[in-house]
Amino acid sequence: MFPAGLAAAFQQRFTDAGVEVRTGLRVESGQETTDGVTLTLDDGTTITADAAVAGLGIEPLTQLAEDAGLAVDDGITVSSTLVTDDPAVFAAGDVASYPDRLLGTRRVEHVDNAQQQGRQAGRNLAGAGETYDHTPMFYSNVFDLGYEAVGVVSSSLRSVEDWAEPDVTGVVYHLDDDDLVAGVLLWNVPGKTDEARKVLAEAHALTPDMLPGTITAD
Ligand SMILES: Cc1cc2nc3c(=O)[nH]c(=O)nc-3n(C[C@H](O)[C@H](O)[C@H](O)COP(=O)(O)OP(=O)(O)OC[C@H]3O[C@@H](n4cnc5c(N)ncnc54)[C@H](O)[C@@H]3O)c2cc1C
């Protein structure tokens, strides 16, 4: 997700905290023992631990919706009012593929979206008929670091980095193929997600050289 320099600094924080990070390896097999688990990696080495946690991403459970004849494309397809193609059925959260006002059709796997979309679907179930116009942010807190992001955050995109302190406090703007801002990463810059949404809303008017200083760290 992060630019190379930031990714390296982030990984170093784990190493400094005593975490051994093993990348580019696959788990070949695992065995439960009386003391915990032993994993065998594809380079032949083994790891013994009290427990193993698999963080592998999710696949939305859409079978129920499919069986009910609802449109499904990656997630359950909903309109801007979060209704499926059956007017009596709504979907929200990780499972819903919706048209975002700023970012286009997407399915989001984050808390802010699940909460805001859940509220909106509830209101619309009660007859409000309102558009979901909240472009969600996602966040994480790791050690003493906190980051928030809005839009597409991917190392495959070109980025403009604006650091108050390199890889510690700053803003990364991710650009699409037309050099327009597609995502904003706020690194240890709390409380600025509305400013990030404003940048995305005005992306068409912002050239890359205008971005540094648009969102400040203070
Ligand atoms: C390990 C982990 C770490 C995460 N960290 C972050 C983070 O740092 N920041 C962040 O923003 N997000 C994070 N997320 C994502 C966040 O947790 C999800 O986006 C959020 O929980 C989605 O809420 P939801 O209500 O849409 O779905 P869920 O929380 O998945 O709830 C769906 C519920 O529906 C139930 N269900 C499914 N099918 C049926 C059925 N047929 N009948 C009845 N019930 C059914 C399920 O059992 C489940 O309880 C993380 C997720 C995981 C797994």
The ligand as an ORCA input file, in Angstrom:
! r2SCAN-3c Opt
* xyz 0 1
  C      -8.407     -8.965     11.541
  C      -9.147     -7.752     11.021
  C      -8.626     -6.494     11.251
  C      -9.272     -5.354     10.774
  N      -8.734     -4.125     11.020
  C      -9.356     -3.021     10.578
  C      -8.800     -1.727     10.835
  O      -7.737     -1.583     11.452
  N      -9.447     -0.637     10.364
  C     -10.613     -0.733      9.660
  O     -11.165      0.296      9.266
  N     -11.181     -1.969      9.417
  C     -10.578     -3.103      9.851
  N     -11.121     -4.342      9.599
  C     -12.347     -4.439      8.792
  C     -13.613     -4.253      9.619
  O     -13.572     -5.120     10.731
  C     -14.803     -4.566      8.717
  O     -14.808     -3.643      7.635
  C     -16.158     -4.450      9.450
  O     -16.202     -5.276     10.573
  C     -17.272     -4.828      8.480
  O     -18.508     -4.765      9.147
  P     -19.779     -5.469      8.513
  O     -20.874     -5.247      9.498
  O     -19.965     -5.006      7.110
  O     -19.423     -7.012      8.385
  P     -19.064     -8.056      9.522
  O     -18.448     -7.400     10.717
  O     -18.311     -9.145      8.816
  O     -20.500     -8.585      9.977
  C     -21.291     -9.426      9.145
  C     -22.082    -10.336     10.052
  O     -23.062    -11.022      9.284
  C     -23.120    -12.363      9.741
  N     -23.717    -13.164      8.662
  C     -23.166    -13.518      7.463
  N     -24.037    -14.252      6.751
  C     -25.163    -14.347      7.509
  C     -26.404    -14.994      7.299
  N     -26.688    -15.668      6.178
  N     -27.334    -14.904      8.283
  C     -27.071    -14.197      9.427
  N     -25.900    -13.574      9.657
  C     -24.959    -13.662      8.708
  C     -21.680    -12.693     10.036
  O     -21.579    -13.802     10.906
  C     -21.209    -11.398     10.714
  O     -21.444    -11.395     12.085
  C     -10.485     -5.490     10.058
  C     -11.029     -6.768      9.858
  C     -10.361     -7.886     10.311
  C     -10.971     -9.254     10.058
*
